[in-house]
């Protein structure tokens, strides 16, 4: 990727997708944990 505006935009988009994926995984773990507590009660 070049250092121009297009390269920076593409890099930012890739970082955003990676961040969203990481957030999605942690959110999924939280939901599973919450459901386990709900079932335990």
N, C-alpha and C positions, 0 to 999 in steps of 0.2 A: 504494500500500500504506500502511496506517495504521502508526502507531508502536507499536501494541499488541502483545501477545504473539504473536498470529496473524500479524501483518505481519512481525515479527522472525523467526518460525519459517519463513515462506515465503521471506524474503530469505536466511536461512541455508541453506535447501534449494537455492535457486537457485545460491548461491555454491558449495555442495558439488558440484552437478552440473557447473558450469563447471570446477571444480578437477579433478574426475574425468576430464572430457573432455580437459583439458590434459595430465593424467598419462597418459591412454591414448595420446595422440598421441606424446608423448615416448617412451613404452614401445615403441610401434610402430616408431619410428625406430631405437631401440636393437636391436630384434629384426632389422630389415632389415640393419643394420650388422654384427651378429654373424653373420648368415647369409652375408653377402658375404665375411667373413673365412674362414668355414668352407669356403665354395666355393673360395676362392683357394688354400687348402691342398690 
